[in-house]
Amino acid sequence: MADFVDGSAFNFEQGQRARKLFAAVVLAALDDAIADDKKYGNGPEQIARWARSRDGREVLSCAGIDPNERVVKGLMEFVAKGIRTSVALSREESERRAAMEADHAEAA
């Protein structure tokens, strides 16, 4: 019985690592689309084309993201904002956004 539990825990851990790896691929695709947007102006279209492709849907699924049209629109909006993923995921950016939202709430 202990072997079964150990094996299940190991398989779950391996699955979590694989999911993180695919999530990193999604973040890299977003960064590439943001770079394309700054250089050529077609970033949102590029990420939408990738997310709707067979490979893109597979990567999104493996990352634990349901590859539906709502997700595609969210990816396009993220790319259109032009904030790189490393900056968007940083603590400073989160604090800045929270402060800006608090200012808007006070003004309303």
N, C-alpha and C positions, 0 to 999 in steps of 0.2 A: 504494500500500500504506500509506504514512504517513497518507493521508487517512482510510482505513478505521480505522486504529488510533486516530487522533484522534477520529473520530466515535464509535467504541465507548466510548472513555474518557469522552467528553462524555455519552453516553447513560447510562452507568453512574453517573456523578456526579449527573445529573438524577434518576435512580431513587432514589439514596440520599437526596437532599434530599426527595423526595416521601415516602419511607418515614419520615423523621424528622418530617415534617409530620403524617402520620397517627398516629405515636406520640404526638405532642403532643395530638392529639384524644383519644386513649385516656386520657392522663393527666388531661385536663380532665374527661372523663366520670367518672373515678374521684373527682376532687375534688368534682364535683357530687353524686355519690352519697354521699360522706362528709358533705357539708353537709346533704343530705336526711336522712341517718341521725341527725345531731345534732339536726336540727329536728323531724323527723316520726317517726324511728325505723324507717324502711323503706329504708335505703340499700342493703343487700345485695340486696333484692328488686328495687330499681330497676336496679342495675348488671346483674343477671342478666337482667332483661327486655330491657335495651338490648343486651347481648351476644348474646342469642338472636335478636334481631330481624334482619331482612334488612340494615338499615343498619349495625347493630353488627357483624354478621359481615363485611360488606364493609370497614368501617374496620379491624377487626382483621386481616383478610387483607392489606390494603394496608400495614399497619404491620409486616408480617412475622410476625404471630402467628397460629398455627393456631386457628381459632375452634371448638374442641371443648369438650366438657362439663368436662373437667379444667381448662381455662383459665377457664371460667365460675366454677367452684368456687373457684379461686385468686383471681379478682377479688372474689368475695363475701367471702372470708376477709380480703383486704386492706382492704376497706371496713369490715368488722366491727371491725378493729383501731382504726380511727378516726385513723390517722396520715396527715396530708396528704402528697401525693406530693412536694412540694418539701422537706419535712422528711425523709421516708423516703429520698430520694435524696441527702441532704446528707452530708458527710464526718463531721460530729459524730454523727449518728445511727448511721452505720456503725460508728464507733469505739465508741459506747456499747453497741451490740448485740454487738460482738466481745468487749468487756470482760465483759459479762453472761454470754455463753456460756463464756468462760474461767473465770469464777467458778463456774458450774454444773459444768464439767468437773473443777475442783479439788475441789469438794464431793463429787463421785461417786466 
